[in-house]
Amino acid sequence: MNEPSVREAWVRIPSEEERRSQLPPGAPASAYGFEFIPAMARLQAAHDKIGPALGALLKQIMFEPGNLSRQEREMVAAVASAAQDCHY
């Protein structure tokens, strides 16, 4: 018996060049200081209202003072992503 096919969501992710053209001059490529723009950041840019809200939430959760260290926050994010089979 054949397995039913799984439909995946499809969203057009802006290219790195497209996303760079949308950034203000001198703006960093990513919250993490990477030279490249990560796929997740480009995915967030696909929606003009949800993307900025998610970006602000990411900055608050990962970079502002809290009960967990930065390393613990990154570990939680990595484990959650792996558990959900997220390739971002």
C-alpha positions in Angstrom: 0.0 0.0 0.0 1.4 3.4 -0.9 1.9 6.0 1.8 -0.3 9.1 1.4 1.7 12.0 0.0 2.4 14.8 2.5 1.7 18.3 1.4 4.2 20.9 2.6 3.5 24.6 2.9 5.0 26.6 0.2 6.1 30.2 0.6 8.4 32.0 -1.8 11.4 33.0 0.2 13.1 36.2 -1.0 16.6 35.7 -2.3 19.5 37.2 -0.3 19.9 40.0 -2.9 16.2 40.8 -2.7 16.3 41.0 1.1 19.5 43.1 1.1 17.8 45.6 -1.2 15.0 46.0 1.4 17.3 46.7 4.3 18.2 50.3 5.3 21.8 51.3 4.4 24.2 50.1 7.0 21.7 47.7 8.6 23.2 44.4 9.8 22.4 41.3 7.7 21.2 39.4 10.7 20.6 39.7 14.5 23.5 37.3 15.0 26.0 39.4 13.1 26.4 36.9 10.2 27.7 38.2 6.8 24.9 36.3 5.1 21.1 36.6 5.6 19.9 33.3 7.1 17.0 31.6 5.4 14.7 32.1 8.4 15.3 35.8 8.3 14.5 35.8 4.5 11.4 33.7 5.3 10.2 36.3 7.9 10.6 39.0 5.2 8.0 37.2 3.1 5.3 38.7 5.2 5.4 42.5 5.9 3.4 42.4 9.1 4.3 39.1 10.7 8.0 39.1 9.8 8.9 42.3 11.8 6.9 41.1 14.8 8.7 37.7 14.8 12.0 39.5 14.4 11.3 41.7 17.4 10.2 38.7 19.4 13.4 36.8 18.5 15.6 39.7 19.6 13.7 39.9 22.9 13.8 36.2 23.6 17.4 35.6 22.5 19.3 38.8 23.4 17.5 40.6 26.3 18.3 39.8 29.9 16.4 36.9 31.4 16.6 33.8 33.6 18.4 31.7 31.0 21.9 32.3 29.7 22.4 33.0 26.0 23.9 29.5 25.7 20.9 27.9 27.4 18.5 29.8 25.1 20.4 28.6 22.0 20.3 25.0 23.3 16.5 25.2 23.8 16.1 26.6 20.3 18.3 23.9 18.8 16.5 21.1 20.6 13.1 22.5 19.7 14.0 22.8 16.1 15.5 19.3 15.9 12.4 17.8 17.6 10.2 19.5 15.0 12.5 18.5 12.1 12.9 22.2 11.2 15.6 22.8 8.7 16.0 26.5 9.7 
